[in-house]
Amino acid sequence: MKRLQITLNDELYSWLTKEIKEMRFGSYSHAINYALKRLQEEIEKEKAMK
């Protein structure tokens, strides 16, 4: 795994913090990895349909 620093807008940060507190995600890293994986799958699916 690679380590990096990111910047989130206030709205996304607040939402993400709430989701972590509600135990949907274990950490910020978990949530961001999950979201990017879903985006990757969606983009690859769109490319396959072309």
N, CA, C and O atoms as a MOPAC input file, in Angstrom:
PM7 MOZYME 1SCF
protein

 N      0.84000 1    -1.18900 1     0.00000 1
 C      0.00000 1     0.00000 1     0.00000 1
 C      0.87900 1     1.24400 1     0.00000 1
 O      1.97800 1     1.26100 1     0.55500 1
 N      0.36600 1     2.25800 1    -0.62800 1
 C      1.04700 1     3.55800 1    -0.65800 1
 C      0.35800 1     4.49700 1     0.31000 1
 O     -0.85000 1     4.40800 1     0.53000 1
 N      1.11900 1     5.37600 1     0.87100 1
 C      0.59700 1     6.35000 1     1.81400 1
 C      0.59900 1     7.72000 1     1.14200 1
 O      1.58400 1     8.09900 1     0.50800 1
 N     -0.50900 1     8.47100 1     1.27800 1
 C     -0.56500 1     9.81200 1     0.71100 1
 C     -1.45300 1    10.71000 1     1.54400 1
 O     -2.18000 1    10.25500 1     2.42700 1
 N     -1.37800 1    11.96600 1     1.25100 1
 C     -2.17700 1    12.96400 1     1.96400 1
 C     -3.20600 1    13.52100 1     0.99100 1
 O     -2.88400 1    13.78200 1    -0.16800 1
 N     -4.44800 1    13.70500 1     1.45100 1
 C     -5.50000 1    14.23800 1     0.58000 1
 C     -6.18300 1    15.42200 1     1.25700 1
 O     -6.03600 1    15.64700 1     2.45800 1
 N     -6.91700 1    16.15600 1     0.47000 1
 C     -7.73000 1    17.25900 1     0.96800 1
 C     -9.16300 1    16.99600 1     0.54100 1
 O     -9.42400 1    16.69500 1    -0.62400 1
 N    -10.09600 1    17.10800 1     1.48800 1
 C    -11.52300 1    16.92200 1     1.21300 1
 C    -12.25600 1    18.22700 1     1.46500 1
 O    -11.86000 1    19.01800 1     2.32100 1
 N    -13.32900 1    18.44600 1     0.71100 1
 C    -14.13400 1    19.62000 1     1.02900 1
 C    -14.87200 1    19.35900 1     2.34400 1
 O    -15.02700 1    18.21200 1     2.76200 1
 N    -15.31500 1    20.41600 1     2.97700 1
 C    -15.92000 1    20.32200 1     4.31100 1
 C    -17.12900 1    19.39400 1     4.34800 1
 O    -17.30600 1    18.63700 1     5.30300 1
 N    -17.95600 1    19.45100 1     3.31600 1
 C    -19.15800 1    18.62500 1     3.28300 1
 C    -18.80800 1    17.13500 1     3.25200 1
 O    -19.38300 1    16.34700 1     4.00300 1
 N    -17.86900 1    16.75000 1     2.38800 1
 C    -17.46300 1    15.34200 1     2.31900 1
 C    -16.78900 1    14.89300 1     3.61400 1
 O    -17.01700 1    13.77600 1     4.07900 1
 N    -15.97300 1    15.74500 1     4.18700 1
 C    -15.29000 1    15.39800 1     5.43200 1
 C    -16.31000 1    15.15900 1     6.55200 1
 O    -16.19400 1    14.18500 1     7.29600 1
 N    -17.29400 1    16.03000 1     6.67000 1
 C    -18.32200 1    15.87100 1     7.70200 1
 C    -19.11500 1    14.59100 1     7.50000 1
 O    -19.37500 1    13.85800 1     8.45400 1
 N    -19.50100 1    14.32000 1     6.25400 1
 C    -20.25200 1    13.11200 1     5.96200 1
 C    -19.42200 1    11.87200 1     6.27900 1
 O    -19.91600 1    10.92300 1     6.88700 1
 N    -18.17400 1    11.89000 1     5.86700 1
 C    -17.29300 1    10.75000 1     6.09400 1
 C    -17.07100 1    10.50400 1     7.58000 1
 O    -17.07600 1     9.35700 1     8.02600 1
 N    -16.88000 1    11.55700 1     8.33800 1
 C    -16.70400 1    11.44000 1     9.78500 1
 C    -17.93600 1    10.81300 1    10.42500 1
 O    -17.82100 1     9.95200 1    11.29700 1
 N    -19.12100 1    11.25200 1     9.98500 1
 C    -20.37300 1    10.69100 1    10.50100 1
 C    -20.47600 1     9.20500 1    10.17700 1
 O    -20.86700 1     8.41100 1    11.03300 1
 N    -20.13600 1     8.82900 1     8.97300 1
 C    -20.20600 1     7.42000 1     8.57100 1
 C    -19.23100 1     6.56400 1     9.37200 1
 O    -19.54900 1     5.42300 1     9.70700 1
 N    -18.07700 1     7.08100 1     9.67800 1
 C    -17.10300 1     6.34500 1    10.49500 1
 C    -17.63200 1     6.18700 1    11.91700 1
 O    -17.51700 1     5.11200 1    12.50500 1
 N    -18.20400 1     7.23900 1    12.46800 1
 C    -18.76300 1     7.16100 1    13.82100 1
 C    -19.90600 1     6.16400 1    13.89500 1
 O    -20.10400 1     5.51600 1    14.92300 1
 N    -20.66900 1     6.03600 1    12.79300 1
 C    -21.78600 1     5.08500 1    12.73800 1
 C    -21.31600 1     3.68500 1    12.36200 1
 O    -22.13300 1     2.78400 1    12.16900 1
 N    -20.00700 1     3.50000 1    12.25800 1
 C    -19.37500 1     2.20300 1    12.01200 1
 C    -19.60200 1     1.64900 1    10.59900 1
 O    -19.44300 1     0.44800 1    10.37900 1
 N    -19.96800 1     2.49700 1     9.65300 1
 C    -20.06800 1     2.02000 1     8.26700 1
 C    -18.67900 1     1.73400 1     7.71500 1
 O    -18.48600 1     0.78100 1     6.95900 1
 N    -17.71500 1     2.56000 1     8.09500 1
 C    -16.32300 1     2.38400 1     7.68200 1
 C    -15.44900 1     2.37900 1     8.93100 1
 O    -15.76900 1     3.02000 1     9.93200 1
 N    -14.35000 1     1.65300 1     8.85600 1
 C    -13.45800 1     1.55300 1    10.00000 1
 C    -12.50800 1     2.72700 1    10.13800 1
 O    -11.98800 1     2.99400 1    11.22200 1
 N    -12.28500 1     3.42800 1     9.03500 1
 C    -11.34800 1     4.54500 1     9.04600 1
 C    -11.54600 1     5.37600 1     7.78700 1
 O    -12.29600 1     4.99700 1     6.88700 1
 N    -10.86400 1     6.51400 1     7.73700 1
 C    -10.90900 1     7.34100 1     6.52700 1
 C    -10.30700 1     6.56700 1     5.35600 1
 O    -10.83900 1     6.60500 1     4.24600 1
 N     -9.20600 1     5.87000 1     5.60000 1
 C     -8.56700 1     5.08900 1     4.53700 1
 C     -9.50700 1     4.01400 1     3.99500 1
 O     -9.59800 1     3.81200 1     2.78400 1
 N    -10.19700 1     3.33500 1     4.89100 1
 C    -11.14100 1     2.30200 1     4.46600 1
 C    -12.21100 1     2.91600 1     3.56900 1
 O    -12.51000 1     2.37300 1     2.50500 1
 N    -12.78200 1     4.02100 1     3.98000 1
 C    -13.85500 1     4.66100 1     3.21600 1
 C    -13.37200 1     5.13300 1     1.84900 1
 O    -14.06700 1     4.95300 1     0.84900 1
 N    -12.21100 1     5.72300 1     1.80300 1
 C    -11.68600 1     6.25000 1     0.53700 1
 C    -11.31200 1     5.11100 1    -0.40300 1
 O    -11.58100 1     5.18900 1    -1.60200 1
 N    -10.69800 1     4.05600 1     0.12200 1
 C    -10.38600 1     2.89200 1    -0.70800 1
 C    -11.65700 1     2.26900 1    -1.26100 1
 O    -11.70500 1     1.89200 1    -2.43200 1
 N    -12.68400 1     2.15800 1    -0.43300 1
 C    -13.96600 1     1.60400 1    -0.85700 1
 C    -14.56600 1     2.44700 1    -1.98900 1
 O    -14.99300 1     1.91300 1    -3.01300 1
 N    -14.59100 1     3.74800 1    -1.79400 1
 C    -15.19300 1     4.63800 1    -2.78900 1
 C    -14.43300 1     4.60100 1    -4.10800 1
 O    -15.04500 1     4.56700 1    -5.17500 1
 N    -13.12300 1     4.60600 1    -4.04600 1
 C    -12.33000 1     4.58500 1    -5.27300 1
 C    -12.45300 1     3.24500 1    -5.99500 1
 O    -12.45400 1     3.20000 1    -7.22600 1
 N    -12.55500 1     2.17000 1    -5.24700 1
 C    -12.73700 1     0.85500 1    -5.87300 1
 C    -14.07100 1     0.80100 1    -6.60900 1
 O    -14.14900 1     0.29000 1    -7.72600 1
 N    -15.11200 1     1.32600 1    -5.98600 1
 C    -16.43600 1     1.36000 1    -6.63800 1
 C    -16.39000 1     2.21900 1    -7.90500 1
 O    -16.96200 1     1.84300 1    -8.92800 1
 N    -15.71400 1     3.36900 1    -7.84300 1
 C    -15.58100 1     4.24000 1    -9.00400 1
 C    -14.80500 1     3.53600 1   -10.11400 1
 O    -15.18700 1     3.60500 1   -11.28300 1
 N    -13.72800 1     2.86600 1    -9.75300 1
 C    -12.93700 1     2.12100 1   -10.73200 1
 C    -13.80800 1     1.07600 1   -11.43500 1
 O    -13.77400 1     0.96600 1   -12.66100 1
 N    -14.57600 1     0.32000 1   -10.67600 1
 C    -15.44300 1    -0.70800 1   -11.25700 1
 C    -16.47600 1    -0.09600 1   -12.19400 1
 O    -16.75700 1    -0.64200 1   -13.26100 1
 N    -17.04000 1     1.04200 1   -11.79100 1
 C    -18.03900 1     1.71500 1   -12.62800 1
 C    -17.43500 1     2.19500 1   -13.94600 1
 O    -18.03300 1     2.01700 1   -15.00700 1
 N    -16.25900 1     2.79800 1   -13.87800 1
 C    -15.59600 1     3.29100 1   -15.09100 1
 C    -15.23000 1     2.13300 1   -16.01800 1
 O    -15.43100 1     2.22200 1   -17.22900 1
 N    -14.69300 1     1.05000 1   -15.45500 1
 C    -14.33400 1    -0.09600 1   -16.27600 1
 C    -15.56400 1    -0.74000 1   -16.91100 1
 O    -15.50000 1    -1.21800 1   -18.04300 1
 N    -16.67500 1    -0.75500 1   -16.19200 1
 C    -17.91000 1    -1.29800 1   -16.74800 1
 C    -18.39800 1    -0.43200 1   -17.92000 1
 O    -18.84200 1    -0.95800 1   -18.94000 1
 N    -18.31300 1     0.88400 1   -17.77200 1
 C    -18.71200 1     1.79400 1   -18.84800 1
 C    -17.82900 1     1.60200 1   -20.07800 1
 O    -18.32200 1     1.59800 1   -21.20700 1
 N    -16.53100 1     1.44300 1   -19.85900 1
 C    -15.61000 1     1.23900 1   -20.98500 1
 C    -15.91600 1    -0.05600 1   -21.72200 1
 O    -15.83500 1    -0.11300 1   -22.94900 1
 N    -16.26400 1    -1.08900 1   -20.97400 1
 C    -16.56400 1    -2.39100 1   -21.58500 1
 C    -17.82900 1    -2.33800 1   -22.43800 1
 O    -17.98300 1    -3.11700 1   -23.37900 1
 N    -18.72400 1    -1.42300 1   -22.10900 1
 C    -19.98700 1    -1.32200 1   -22.84500 1
 C    -19.82300 1    -0.58700 1   -24.17600 1
 O    -20.71500 1    -0.64200 1   -25.02200 1
 N    -18.72500 1     0.08400 1   -24.36500 1
 C    -18.50800 1     0.86600 1   -25.59700 1
 C    -18.03800 1     0.01300 1   -26.73000 1
 O    -17.81200 1     0.51700 1   -27.83000 1

